[in-house]
Amino acid sequence: MQIHHHIDRFPTLQHAIVTSGTFDGVHIGHQQILQRLKQLARQHQGETVVITFWPHPRIVLEQPVQLLSTLEEKADLLKQNGVDHLVVIPFTKEFAQMSPEDFVQKIYIEAIGTKKLVIGYDHHFGKNRAGNFDYLHERLGQYPFTIEEISRQDIDNIGVSSTKIRTSLLTGEITTAHQYLGRAYSFTGEVVHGNKIGRTLGFPTANIHVKEHYKLIPAEGIYAVYIQLATHTYQGMLYIGTRPTIENTLQQRIEVNIFDFEEDIYGKTATIVLFDYIRGDLKLDGLDALKKQLQEDRAATRALFASAKRDGLLKTS
């Protein structure tokens, strides 16, 4: 996949099959659009083009946002889905004022040379999100491209959306989030020094610092997770919370206890892949009670992995 950060340098394609949007999370609804894009490209000996925007519009417009994917994660997911070209347009407050008419003319027509535009049922573009499928359909005769709308993708009669996935992650409904994403949710950070209390309890943890402030961190509590370090994957349990048993602070911590692992990984990059939600955060009566609870959590986590292995669902390194 080629990544283009300068739209004015985009190459001339014989038959550009195009879609655009934020594609946060590249969930199963997005994947349906991408599959159709590839199908059309094969039919017309064309190439697929995804146009996205960075930073996310809500970040630029100073609106609250928690994103499912960083730009790097999004690009990797699009590559995995077989996209030929990713165009990253810098989103600014000035760009947000571009009318739908100018957007179509300057982006779709002049810059990309679109031959076929495929968009989702709820896609909007241009100032005040005034552009959509109906806007394009009414003016179709004016454009040198055809359009196609992808209908609503449902699971159990519930429309899939990035918003619903975010809500699932923030309420501990991990299975639902994974079902909608079509994969397990993950986040990446640097292993940093903590105060090493976990080590005194027999549960040494790697403290994870996620530098992207906008990246969604799931609900507080304990999780069964995979930990990806370089080329190896390990099992473990993750804690997200403010450690109410240990300290009076509202600072959220992300700590992972890696099973059967004793290496020094400070400064290394770790990717945490959620497997299942164990429980919510608790304030316990002292360190002894905390140690007992962690022992129960570890047993529950190992039992989940063992059950998955029996069912043939266990991920291998």
QUIPE-V587855 format. One record per pair of residues at least 24 apart in sequence whose C-alpha atoms are under 10 Angstrom apart, sorted by the first residue. I is the first residue (numbers start at 1). J is the second residue. If there is no record, write none. Layout:
BEGIN
{{I,J} {I,J}}
END
This chain:
BEGIN
{{1,48} {1,49} {1,75} {1,76} {1,78} {1,79} {1,80} {1,81} {1,82} {1,83} {1,84} {1,85} {1,86} {2,49} {2,75} {2,79} {2,83} {2,84} {2,85} {2,86} {2,87} {3,49} {3,50} {3,75} {3,79} {3,84} {3,85} {3,86} {3,87} {3,88} {4,51} {4,85} {4,86} {4,87} {4,88} {4,89} {5,54} {5,86} {5,87} {5,88} {5,89} {5,90} {6,87} {6,88} {6,89} {6,90} {6,111} {7,51} {7,87} {7,88} {7,89} {7,90} {7,106} {7,107} {7,110} {7,111} {7,112} {8,106} {8,107} {8,110} {8,111} {8,112} {9,111} {9,112} {10,85} {10,87} {10,111} {10,112} {10,113} {11,111} {11,112} {11,113} {12,111} {12,112} {12,113} {13,46} {13,47} {13,48} {13,49} {13,112} {13,113} {13,114} {13,115} {14,44} {14,45} {14,46} {14,47} {14,113} {14,114} {14,115} {15,40} {15,41} {15,44} {15,45} {15,46} {15,47} {15,48} {15,112} {15,113} {15,114} {15,115} {15,116} {16,40} {16,41} {16,44} {16,45} {16,46} {16,47} {16,48} {16,49} {16,50} {16,85} {16,108} {16,112} {16,113} {16,114} {16,115} {16,116} {16,117} {16,145} {17,41} {17,42} {17,44} {17,45} {17,46} {17,47} {17,48} {17,49} {17,50} {17,84} {17,112} {17,113} {17,114} {17,115} {17,116} {17,117} {17,118} {17,145} {17,146} {17,147} {18,47} {18,48} {18,49} {18,50} {18,51} {18,85} {18,86} {18,108} {18,112} {18,113} {18,114} {18,115} {18,116} {18,117} {18,118} {18,119} {18,145} {18,147} {19,48} {19,49} {19,50} {19,51} {19,52} {19,108} {19,114} {19,116} {19,117} {19,118} {19,119} {19,120} {19,123} {19,147} {19,148} {20,49} {20,50} {20,51} {20,52} {20,53} {20,86} {20,87} {20,108} {20,117} {20,118} {20,119} {20,120} {20,123} {20,124} {20,125} {21,50} {21,51} {21,52} {21,53} {21,119} {21,120} {21,123} {21,124} {21,125} {22,50} {22,51} {22,52} {22,53} {22,54} {22,55} {22,56} {22,57} {22,71} {22,74} {22,88} {22,123} {23,50} {23,51} {23,52} {23,53} {23,56} {23,68} {23,69} {23,74} {23,75} {23,77} {23,78} {23,162} {24,52} {24,56} {24,66} {24,67} {24,68} {24,69} {24,70} {24,71} {24,73} {24,74} {24,161} {24,162} {24,163} {25,67} {25,68} {25,69} {25,70} {25,71} {25,73} {25,74} {25,77} {25,78} {25,161} {25,162} {25,165} {25,166} {25,180} {25,181} {25,182} {25,185} {26,68} {26,69} {26,73} {26,74} {26,75} {26,76} {26,77} {26,78} {26,81} {26,161} {26,162} {26,180} {26,181} {26,182} {27,68} {27,77} {27,160} {27,161} {27,162} {27,165} {27,177} {27,178} {27,179} {27,180} {27,181} {27,182} {27,183} {28,153} {28,154} {28,155} {28,160} {28,161} {28,162} {28,178} {28,179} {28,180} {28,181} {28,182} {28,183} {29,120} {29,150} {29,151} {29,152} {29,153} {29,154} {29,155} {29,159} {29,160} {29,161} {29,162} {29,180} {29,181} {29,182} {30,78} {30,81} {30,119} {30,120} {30,150} {30,153} {30,160} {30,161} {30,162} {30,181} {31,77} {31,78} {31,81} {31,181} {31,182} {32,120} {32,150} {32,151} {32,152} {32,153} {33,118} {33,119} {33,120} {33,149} {33,150} {33,151} {33,153} {34,78} {34,81} {34,82} {34,83} {34,118} {34,119} {35,81} {35,82} {35,83} {36,118} {36,148} {36,150} {37,82} {37,83} {37,116} {37,117} {37,118} {37,119} {38,81} {38,82} {38,83} {38,84} {40,116} {40,118} {41,84} {41,116} {44,115} {44,116} {46,84} {46,115} {46,116} {47,83} {47,84} {47,85} {48,82} {48,83} {48,84} {48,85} {48,86} {48,116} {49,83} {49,84} {49,85} {49,86} {49,87} {49,112} {49,114} {49,117} {50,78} {50,83} {50,84} {50,85} {50,86} {50,87} {50,88} {50,118} {51,85} {51,86} {51,87} {51,88} {51,89} {51,107} {51,108} {51,112} {52,86} {52,87} {52,88} {52,89} {52,90} {52,91} {53,87} {53,88} {53,89} {53,90} {53,91} {53,92} {54,88} {54,89} {54,90} {54,91} {54,92} {55,88} {55,89} {55,90} {55,91} {55,92} {56,90} {56,91} {56,92} {56,214} {57,90} {57,91} {57,92} {57,93} {57,95} {57,96} {58,91} {59,91} {59,92} {59,214} {60,91} {60,92} {60,93} {60,96} {61,91} {61,92} {61,93} {61,96} {64,214} {65,213} {65,214} {65,215} {65,216} {66,163} {66,166} {66,213} {66,214} {66,215} {66,216} {66,217} {67,162} {67,163} {67,166} {67,212} {67,213} {67,214} {67,215} {67,216} {67,217} {68,162} {68,163} {68,165} {68,166} {68,169} {68,181} {68,185} {68,186} {68,187} {68,214} {68,215} {68,216} {68,217} {69,185} {69,186} {69,187} {69,212} {69,214} {69,215} {69,216} {70,187} {70,188} {70,212} {70,214} {70,215} {70,216} {73,186} {73,187} {73,188} {87,112} {94,127} {95,126} {95,127} {96,125} {96,126} {96,127} {96,128} {96,129} {97,126} {97,127} {97,128} {97,129} {98,125} {98,126} {98,127} {98,128} {98,129} {99,125} {99,126} {99,127} {99,128} {99,129} {99,130} {99,131} {100,124} {100,125} {100,126} {100,127} {100,128} {100,129} {100,130} {100,131} {100,132} {100,135} {100,136} {101,125} {101,126} {101,127} {101,130} {101,131} {101,135} {101,136} {101,139} {102,126} {102,127} {103,127} {103,131} {104,131} {104,136} {104,143} {105,143} {108,143} {108,144} {108,145} {109,143} {109,144} {109,145} {113,144} {113,145} {114,143} {114,144} {114,145} {114,146} {114,147} {115,143} {115,144} {115,145} {115,146} {115,147} {116,144} {116,145} {116,146} {116,147} {116,148} {117,145} {117,146} {117,147} {117,148} {117,149} {118,146} {118,147} {118,148} {118,149} {118,150} {119,147} {119,148} {119,149} {119,150} {119,151} {120,148} {120,149} {120,150} {120,151} {120,152} {120,153} {121,148} {121,149} {121,150} {121,151} {121,152} {121,153} {122,149} {122,150} {122,151} {122,152} {122,161} {123,149} {123,150} {154,180} {155,179} {155,180} {166,216} {166,217} {166,218} {167,218} {167,219} {168,218} {168,219} {169,216} {169,217} {169,218} {169,219} {169,220} {169,277} {170,216} {170,217} {170,218} {170,219} {170,220} {171,218} {171,219} {171,220} {171,280} {172,218} {172,219} {172,220} {172,221} {172,222} {172,223} {172,276} {172,277} {172,278} {172,279} {172,280} {173,218} {173,219} {173,276} {173,277} {174,218} {174,219} {174,223} {174,274} {174,275} {174,276} {174,277} {175,274} {175,275} {175,276} {175,277} {178,274} {178,275} {178,276} {183,273} {183,274} {184,225} {184,272} {184,273} {184,274} {184,275} {184,276} {185,218} {185,272} {185,273} {185,274} {185,275} {186,216} {186,217} {186,218} {186,225} {186,226} {186,227} {186,271} {186,272} {186,273} {186,274} {186,275} {187,212} {187,215} {187,216} {187,217} {187,218} {187,270} {187,271} {187,272} {187,273} {187,274} {188,212} {188,215} {188,227} {188,228} {188,269} {188,270} {188,271} {188,272} {188,273} {189,254} {189,267} {189,268} {189,269} {189,270} {189,271} {189,272} {190,265} {190,266} {190,267} {190,268} {190,269} {190,270} {190,271} {191,254} {191,255} {191,256} {191,264} {191,265} {191,266} {191,267} {191,268} {191,269} {191,270} {191,271} {192,255} {192,265} {192,266} {192,267} {192,268} {192,269} {193,265} {193,266} {193,267} {194,253} {194,255} {197,246} {197,287} {198,255} {198,256} {198,257} {198,287} {198,290} {198,291} {198,294} {199,257} {200,287} {200,291} {201,287} {201,288} {201,290} {201,291} {201,292} {201,294} {201,295} {202,257} {202,291} {202,294} {202,295} {203,237} {203,256} {203,257} {203,258} {203,259} {203,291} {203,294} {203,295} {203,298} {204,255} {204,256} {204,257} {204,258} {204,259} {204,261} {204,262} {205,236} {205,237} {205,238} {205,239} {205,254} {205,255} {205,256} {205,257} {205,258} {205,259} {206,238} {206,254} {206,255} {206,256} {206,257} {206,258} {206,264} {206,265} {206,266} {206,270} {207,238} {207,239} {207,253} {207,254} {207,255} {207,256} {207,257} {207,266} {207,270} {208,240} {208,253} {208,254} {208,255} {208,256} {208,266} {208,267} {208,268} {208,269} {208,270} {208,271} {208,272} {209,253} {209,254} {209,255} {209,269} {209,270} {210,254} {210,269} {210,270} {210,271} {217,252} {217,254} {218,274} {218,277} {219,277} {219,279} {219,280} {219,281} {220,252} {220,253} {220,254} {220,277} {220,279} {220,280} {220,281} {220,282} {221,254} {221,277} {221,278} {221,279} {221,280} {221,281} {221,282} {222,255} {222,256} {222,276} {222,277} {222,278} {222,279} {222,280} {222,281} {222,282} {222,294} {222,297} {222,298} {222,301} {223,256} {223,273} {223,274} {223,275} {223,276} {223,277} {223,278} {223,279} {223,280} {223,297} {223,298} {223,300} {223,301} {224,256} {224,257} {224,272} {224,273} {224,274} {224,275} {224,276} {224,277} {224,278} {224,279} {224,297} {224,298} {224,300} {224,301} {224,302} {224,303} {224,304} {224,305} {225,256} {225,257} {225,258} {225,271} {225,272} {225,273} {225,274} {225,275} {225,276} {225,277} {225,301} {225,305} {226,256} {226,258} {226,259} {226,271} {226,272} {226,273} {226,274} {226,275} {226,315} {226,316} {226,317} {227,256} {227,257} {227,258} {227,259} {227,270} {227,271} {227,272} {227,273} {227,274} {227,317} {228,269} {228,270} {228,271} {228,272} {228,273} {228,317} {229,265} {229,268} {229,269} {229,270} {229,271} {229,272} {230,268} {230,269} {230,270} {230,271} {231,317} {232,316} {232,317} {233,270} {233,271} {233,272} {233,273} {233,315} {233,316} {233,317} {234,258} {234,259} {234,260} {234,261} {234,272} {234,315} {234,316} {234,317} {235,259} {235,260} {235,261} {235,272} {235,273} {235,275} {235,301} {235,302} {235,305} {235,315} {235,316} {235,317} {236,260} {236,261} {236,272} {236,275} {236,298} {236,301} {236,302} {236,305} {237,272} {237,274} {237,275} {237,276} {237,277} {237,278} {237,294} {237,297} {237,298} {237,300} {237,301} {237,302} {238,272} {238,273} {238,274} {238,277} {238,278} {238,301} {239,278} {239,279} {239,280} {239,281} {240,280} {240,281} {241,280} {241,281} {241,282} {242,281} {242,282} {242,283} {243,281} {243,282} {243,283} {243,284} {244,281} {244,282} {244,283} {244,284} {245,281} {245,282} {245,283} {245,284} {245,285} {245,286} {245,287} {245,289} {245,290} {246,283} {246,284} {246,285} {246,286} {246,287} {246,290} {257,298} {259,298} {259,302} {275,301} {275,304} {275,305} {275,308} {275,314} {275,315} {276,301} {276,304} {276,305} {277,301} {278,304}}
END
